[in-house]
Amino acid sequence: MLLMTPSELLLAGLLAAVLVLLAWLLVRSYTRERAVRDQLVDALADQMEQQLGAQHREILRDLHEGLARQTDRIGEHARADRDLLQRGLTAASMQLSRGMQALTQSVDGRLDTLSGQVNQRLDEGFRKTNETFASVMARLATIDEAQKKIDGLTTNVVSLQELLGDKRARGAFGEVQLEALVQNMLPPDAFAFQHVLPNGTRVDCLLTLPAPTGLVAVDAKFPLENYHRMFDAAAGELERRAAQQAFRADVKRHVDAIAGKYILPGTTSDGAVMFLPAEAVFAEVHAYHPEIVAYAQQRRVWIVSPTTLMAVLNTARAVLKDVETRKQVHVIQDALGKLAKDFQRFDERMAALARHIEQASRDVQEVQTSSRKISAHFHKIEAARFDELEPDADAVPLPRT
């Protein structure tokens, strides 16, 4: 639907008003002519009735003349009205044409603006779609990369399971984990790997701690076969109980082996450490087999996991640091003594500097006093007031000639 502007509506209203005015003028002219004719007919009838005689032809002549003049006036009025109507219609047509042209231009401009906005929004939509598509492709690439990593991780997990399936491989895995923890927590001179004890046995790690602790043996054990059978869903209840008993026996056997081989009176400390590389196995032992923990404590064997071993090593590092600090106490005391002497010399020099500053302050005050007196004498000399000059008490008298 085409909407018209206020100027176009005003123009259409003016045109309608002009048409109505012209119609009214035509109707009025016609009514006036008819009324005049009626009046003339009535007057003629009256005249004919009153003057049927000699004035009959004069009245007819006057009537014809009046009718002719009236007809001419009506024709002139009609022509003037037609001219006025024609001019109004011509002006209205021109105004309407101009309004239509302006309306066409406005509609074209709006259509151009709307087309530009539509094109801009389409371009922006295409750009956003392309960006979204690129982002989706990037995320798909990231997902593909993550899927590759997951596949690699799955392969590594399978390889780890295969590795842990062999006793020697499990032992090597525990030793590697133990070495990594110890190397990260202690200084190099505080441990030794694969150390041979005086009884000919080889321990995975020997910690060298200060007295009275001394040498502490740490051996890695990984009782995993019976542990897995304990939680095998395909196994029956009896089989799981048998695996549980075998698991207890495995742990006790490891405790006995560590206590018998790595606790040597007079050489090592009175206790040793059994390292379980798996937190789950450690939690199983301490949560559901307290009798094993008590048995290990009786044999002076301390069962640890990677987390608890880190706590033990952290404590050992604190002990080593404390020992080193105690060894350096005399060095610290010497440094503090030298610092005390230096501070005493600093205090003496600061006191001397304070005395010099105080003396300089008194000298400055005396110089300022002399300066004020000299300035006062100069002012009096400039004012030619020699009689007001007073002898200075501090001045040295001149010798008389």
C-alpha positions as CSV (number, residue, x, y, z in Angstrom):
1,M,0.0,0.0,0.0
2,L,1.4,3.4,-1.1
3,L,1.5,6.0,1.7
4,M,1.1,9.7,0.9
5,T,3.1,12.5,2.5
6,P,1.4,15.4,4.3
7,S,2.1,17.8,1.4
8,E,0.5,15.3,-1.0
9,L,-2.6,15.0,1.2
10,L,-2.8,18.8,1.4
11,L,-2.6,19.0,-2.4
12,A,-5.3,16.4,-2.9
13,G,-7.5,18.3,-0.4
14,L,-7.0,21.6,-2.2
15,L,-7.9,20.0,-5.5
16,A,-11.1,18.5,-4.1
17,A,-12.0,21.9,-2.6
18,V,-11.5,23.6,-6.0
19,L,-13.7,21.0,-7.7
20,V,-16.4,21.4,-5.1
21,L,-16.2,25.2,-5.5
22,L,-16.5,25.0,-9.3
23,A,-19.5,22.7,-9.0
24,W,-21.1,25.1,-6.6
25,L,-20.6,28.0,-8.9
26,L,-22.2,26.2,-11.9
27,V,-25.2,25.2,-9.8
28,R,-25.5,28.7,-8.5
29,S,-25.3,30.2,-12.0
30,Y,-27.9,27.9,-13.3
31,T,-30.2,28.6,-10.3
32,R,-29.7,32.3,-10.7
33,E,-30.4,32.2,-14.5
34,R,-33.5,30.2,-13.9
35,A,-34.7,32.5,-11.1
36,V,-34.1,35.6,-13.4
37,R,-36.0,34.0,-16.2
38,D,-38.8,33.2,-13.8
39,Q,-38.8,36.8,-12.6
40,L,-38.7,38.2,-16.1
41,V,-41.6,35.9,-17.2
42,D,-43.6,37.1,-14.2
43,A,-42.7,40.7,-14.8
44,L,-43.7,40.3,-18.5
45,A,-46.9,38.7,-17.6
46,D,-47.7,41.5,-15.2
47,Q,-46.7,44.1,-17.8
48,M,-48.8,42.4,-20.3
49,E,-51.8,42.3,-18.0
50,Q,-51.3,46.0,-17.0
51,Q,-50.3,47.3,-20.4
52,L,-51.9,45.3,-23.1
53,G,-52.0,48.3,-25.2
54,A,-49.4,50.5,-26.6
55,Q,-46.5,49.3,-24.5
56,H,-46.8,45.6,-25.6
57,R,-44.0,45.9,-28.3
58,E,-41.8,48.0,-26.1
59,I,-42.0,45.5,-23.3
60,L,-41.2,42.7,-25.7
61,R,-38.2,44.6,-27.0
62,D,-36.9,45.4,-23.5
63,L,-37.5,41.8,-22.6
64,H,-35.5,40.6,-25.5
65,E,-32.8,43.1,-24.8
66,G,-32.7,42.1,-21.1
67,L,-32.7,38.5,-22.0
68,A,-29.8,39.0,-24.4
69,R,-27.8,41.0,-21.9
70,Q,-28.5,38.4,-19.2
71,T,-27.5,35.6,-21.6
72,D,-24.3,37.4,-22.4
73,R,-23.6,37.9,-18.7
74,I,-24.4,34.3,-17.9
75,G,-22.1,33.2,-20.8
76,E,-19.3,35.5,-19.5
77,H,-19.7,34.1,-16.0
78,A,-19.7,30.6,-17.4
79,R,-16.6,31.2,-19.4
80,A,-14.9,32.8,-16.4
81,D,-15.9,29.9,-14.3
82,R,-14.7,27.4,-16.9
83,D,-11.4,29.3,-17.2
84,L,-11.0,29.4,-13.4
85,L,-11.8,25.7,-13.2
86,Q,-9.4,24.9,-16.0
87,R,-6.6,26.9,-14.3
88,G,-7.3,25.2,-11.0
89,L,-7.3,21.8,-12.6
90,T,-4.1,22.6,-14.5
91,A,-2.4,23.8,-11.2
92,A,-3.7,20.8,-9.3
93,S,-2.4,18.5,-12.0
94,M,1.0,20.1,-12.0
95,Q,1.2,20.0,-8.2
96,L,0.0,16.4,-8.2
97,S,2.6,15.6,-10.8
98,R,5.3,17.3,-8.7
99,G,4.1,15.4,-5.6
100,M,4.1,12.1,-7.5
101,Q,7.6,12.8,-8.7
102,A,8.8,13.7,-5.2
103,L,7.1,10.6,-3.8
104,T,8.7,8.5,-6.5
105,Q,12.1,9.9,-5.7
106,S,11.5,9.3,-1.9
107,V,10.3,5.8,-2.5
108,D,13.3,5.1,-4.8
109,G,15.7,6.5,-2.1
110,R,14.1,4.4,0.6
111,L,14.3,1.3,-1.6
112,D,18.0,2.0,-2.3
113,T,18.7,2.5,1.4
114,L,16.7,-0.6,2.2
115,S,18.5,-2.5,-0.5
116,G,21.9,-1.3,0.9
117,Q,20.9,-2.4,4.4
118,V,19.7,-5.8,3.2
119,N,23.0,-6.3,1.3
120,Q,25.0,-5.2,4.3
121,R,23.2,-7.6,6.6
122,L,23.5,-10.4,4.1
123,D,27.3,-9.7,3.8
124,E,27.5,-9.6,7.6
125,G,25.5,-12.8,7.9
126,F,27.7,-14.5,5.3
127,R,30.8,-13.3,7.1
128,K,29.5,-14.6,10.5
129,T,28.5,-17.8,8.8
130,N,32.0,-18.2,7.4
131,E,33.6,-17.4,10.8
132,T,31.3,-19.9,12.5
133,F,32.1,-22.5,9.9
134,A,35.9,-21.8,10.3
135,S,35.5,-22.0,14.1
136,V,33.6,-25.3,13.7
137,M,36.3,-26.7,11.4
138,A,39.0,-25.6,13.9
139,R,37.1,-27.3,16.7
140,L,36.6,-30.4,14.7
141,A,40.3,-30.4,14.0
142,T,40.9,-30.0,17.7
143,I,38.5,-32.9,18.4
144,D,40.3,-35.0,15.8
145,E,43.6,-34.2,17.5
146,A,42.1,-35.0,20.9
147,Q,40.7,-38.2,19.5
148,K,44.2,-39.1,18.2
149,K,45.6,-38.4,21.7
150,I,42.9,-40.5,23.3
151,D,43.7,-43.3,20.9
152,G,47.4,-42.9,21.8
153,L,46.5,-42.9,25.5
154,T,44.5,-46.0,25.1
155,T,47.4,-47.7,23.4
156,N,49.7,-46.5,26.3
157,V,47.2,-47.8,28.8
158,V,47.1,-51.2,27.1
159,S,50.9,-51.1,27.0
160,L,51.0,-50.2,30.7
161,Q,48.6,-53.1,31.5
162,E,50.9,-55.4,29.5
163,L,53.9,-54.0,31.3
164,L,52.3,-54.5,34.7
165,G,51.3,-58.0,33.8
166,D,55.0,-59.2,34.1
167,K,56.6,-59.4,37.6
168,R,60.0,-58.1,36.4
169,A,58.3,-55.2,34.5
170,R,56.3,-54.3,37.6
171,G,59.5,-54.3,39.6
172,A,61.3,-52.1,37.1
173,F,58.2,-49.7,37.0
174,G,58.3,-49.4,40.8
175,E,62.0,-48.8,40.9
176,V,61.7,-46.0,38.2
177,Q,58.9,-44.3,40.1
178,L,60.9,-44.6,43.4
179,E,64.0,-43.1,41.8
180,A,62.0,-40.2,40.3
181,L,60.5,-39.3,43.7
182,V,63.8,-39.5,45.5
183,Q,65.7,-37.5,43.0
184,N,63.1,-34.7,43.0
185,M,63.0,-34.4,46.8
186,L,66.5,-35.0,48.2
187,P,70.0,-33.8,47.3
188,P,72.3,-36.2,45.5
189,D,74.5,-37.0,48.5
190,A,71.5,-38.1,50.6
191,F,70.7,-41.3,48.6
192,A,72.1,-44.2,46.6
193,F,70.3,-46.5,44.2
194,Q,70.9,-50.2,43.9
195,H,73.3,-50.1,46.9
196,V,74.9,-53.4,48.0
197,L,74.7,-53.9,51.8
198,P,77.3,-55.7,53.9
199,N,75.2,-58.9,53.8
200,G,75.4,-59.0,50.0
201,T,71.8,-57.9,49.3
202,R,71.0,-55.1,46.9
203,V,68.5,-52.5,47.9
204,D,66.5,-50.4,45.5
205,C,67.3,-47.1,47.4
206,L,69.4,-46.4,50.5
207,L,68.7,-43.0,52.2
208,T,71.7,-41.4,54.1
209,L,70.1,-39.5,56.9
210,P,71.8,-37.8,59.9
211,A,72.3,-39.6,63.3
212,P,70.5,-41.2,65.0
213,T,68.5,-42.3,62.0
214,G,71.4,-43.3,59.8
215,L,70.9,-45.5,56.7
216,V,67.3,-46.3,55.7
217,A,66.6,-48.9,53.1
218,V,63.6,-48.4,50.7
219,D,62.5,-51.3,48.5
220,A,59.7,-51.2,45.9
221,K,57.2,-54.0,45.9
222,F,54.1,-54.4,43.6
223,P,51.7,-57.2,44.7
224,L,49.3,-56.8,41.8
225,E,48.2,-60.2,40.5
226,N,46.1,-61.3,43.5
227,Y,44.9,-57.7,43.9
228,H,43.3,-57.8,40.4
229,R,41.8,-61.2,41.1
230,M,40.2,-59.8,44.3
231,F,38.1,-57.4,42.1
232,D,37.5,-59.6,39.1
233,A,33.8,-59.4,38.4
234,A,33.9,-62.7,36.5
235,A,35.3,-64.6,39.5
236,G,33.1,-66.2,42.2
237,E,32.9,-65.3,45.8
238,L,35.2,-68.2,46.9
239,E,37.8,-67.2,44.3
240,R,37.8,-63.6,45.4
241,R,38.2,-64.7,49.1
242,A,41.1,-67.0,48.1
243,A,42.7,-64.1,46.1
244,Q,42.3,-61.9,49.2
245,Q,44.1,-64.4,51.4
246,A,46.8,-64.8,48.8
247,F,47.1,-61.0,48.6
248,R,47.6,-60.8,52.4
249,A,50.2,-63.6,52.2
250,D,52.1,-61.7,49.4
251,V,52.3,-58.5,51.4
252,K,53.4,-60.3,54.5
253,R,56.1,-62.2,52.5
254,H,57.4,-58.9,51.2
255,V,57.4,-57.4,54.7
256,D,59.4,-60.4,56.0
257,A,61.9,-60.2,53.1
258,I,62.5,-56.5,53.7
259,A,62.9,-57.0,57.4
260,G,65.3,-59.9,57.0
261,K,67.5,-58.4,54.3
262,Y,67.5,-54.6,54.8
263,I,67.5,-54.1,58.5
264,L,71.0,-54.8,59.7
265,P,71.9,-53.9,63.3
266,G,74.9,-51.7,63.5
267,T,74.7,-50.9,59.8
268,T,71.3,-49.6,58.9
269,S,68.6,-48.0,61.0
270,D,66.2,-50.2,63.0
271,G,63.5,-49.8,60.3
272,A,63.0,-50.0,56.6
273,V,60.4,-48.7,54.0
274,M,58.3,-50.8,51.6
275,F,57.2,-48.7,48.7
276,L,53.9,-49.6,46.9
277,P,53.8,-47.7,43.6
278,A,50.0,-47.9,43.4
279,E,47.8,-45.7,45.6
280,A,44.9,-48.1,45.2
281,V,46.9,-51.0,46.6
282,F,48.1,-48.9,49.5
283,A,44.5,-47.7,50.2
284,E,43.3,-51.4,50.1
285,V,46.0,-52.5,52.6
286,H,45.3,-49.6,55.1
287,A,41.5,-49.6,54.7
288,Y,40.6,-53.3,54.7
289,H,43.7,-55.1,56.0
290,P,44.8,-53.4,59.3
291,E,46.4,-56.6,60.5
292,I,49.0,-56.4,57.7
293,V,49.8,-52.8,58.7
294,A,50.2,-53.9,62.4
295,Y,52.4,-56.9,61.4
296,A,54.6,-54.6,59.3
297,Q,55.0,-52.2,62.2
298,Q,56.0,-55.1,64.4
299,R,58.7,-56.0,61.9
300,R,59.8,-52.3,61.8
301,V,58.7,-52.0,58.1
302,W,56.8,-48.9,57.1
303,I,54.4,-49.3,54.1
304,V,54.2,-46.1,52.0
305,S,52.6,-45.0,48.7
306,P,53.9,-42.3,46.2
307,T,52.0,-39.7,48.2
308,T,53.1,-40.8,51.7
309,L,56.7,-41.3,50.4
310,M,56.8,-37.7,49.3
311,A,55.8,-36.7,52.8
312,V,58.6,-38.9,54.3
313,L,61.1,-37.5,51.8
314,N,60.0,-34.0,52.6
315,T,60.6,-34.6,56.3
316,A,64.0,-36.1,55.5
317,R,64.9,-33.0,53.5
318,A,63.9,-30.8,56.4
319,V,66.1,-32.8,58.7
320,L,69.1,-32.6,56.3
321,K,68.5,-28.9,55.9
322,D,68.5,-28.5,59.7
323,V,71.7,-30.4,60.1
324,E,73.4,-28.3,57.4
325,T,72.2,-25.2,59.2
326,R,73.6,-26.4,62.5
327,K,76.9,-27.1,60.7
328,Q,77.0,-23.5,59.5
329,V,76.1,-22.0,62.9
330,H,79.7,-20.9,63.6
331,V,79.9,-19.3,60.1
332,I,76.7,-17.4,60.9
333,Q,78.1,-16.4,64.3
334,D,81.4,-15.1,62.8
335,A,79.4,-13.1,60.2
336,L,77.2,-11.7,63.0
337,G,80.4,-10.7,65.0
338,K,81.8,-8.9,62.0
339,L,78.5,-7.2,61.4
340,A,78.5,-6.0,65.0
341,K,82.0,-4.5,64.7
342,D,81.0,-2.8,61.5
343,F,77.9,-1.4,63.1
344,Q,79.9,-0.1,66.1
345,R,82.3,1.7,63.7
346,F,79.3,3.0,61.9
347,D,77.8,4.3,65.2
348,E,81.1,6.1,66.1
349,R,81.4,7.7,62.7
350,M,77.8,8.8,62.8
351,A,78.4,10.4,66.3
352,A,81.4,12.2,64.9
353,L,79.4,13.4,61.9
354,A,76.7,14.6,64.2
355,R,79.2,16.6,66.2
356,H,80.6,18.2,63.1
357,I,77.2,19.1,61.9
358,E,76.4,20.7,65.3
359,Q,79.6,22.7,65.2
360,A,78.9,23.8,61.6
361,S,75.4,24.9,62.7
362,R,76.9,27.1,65.4
363,D,79.4,28.5,63.0
364,V,76.6,29.3,60.5
365,Q,74.6,31.1,63.2
366,E,77.6,33.2,64.2
367,V,78.3,34.1,60.6
368,Q,74.7,35.1,60.2
369,T,75.0,37.4,63.3
370,S,78.1,39.1,61.9
371,S,76.4,39.5,58.5
372,R,73.4,41.2,60.0
373,K,75.6,43.7,62.0
374,I,77.7,44.5,58.9
375,S,74.5,45.1,56.9
376,A,73.2,47.4,59.6
377,H,76.5,49.4,59.5
378,F,76.3,49.8,55.8
379,H,72.8,51.1,56.0
380,K,73.8,53.7,58.5
381,I,76.8,54.8,56.4
382,E,74.6,55.1,53.3
383,A,72.2,57.4,55.3
384,A,75.1,59.5,56.5
385,R,74.4,58.9,60.1
386,F,77.9,58.6,61.3
387,D,77.0,59.8,64.8
388,E,74.7,56.9,65.2
389,L,77.5,54.4,64.6
390,E,78.2,52.5,67.8
391,P,81.4,50.6,68.5
392,D,81.0,46.9,68.0
393,A,81.8,44.9,71.1
394,D,83.2,42.1,69.0
395,A,85.3,44.4,66.8
396,V,89.1,44.6,67.3
397,P,90.1,48.3,68.1
398,L,92.5,50.0,65.6
399,P,95.8,51.2,66.9
400,R,96.2,54.9,67.4
401,T,98.9,56.9,65.5
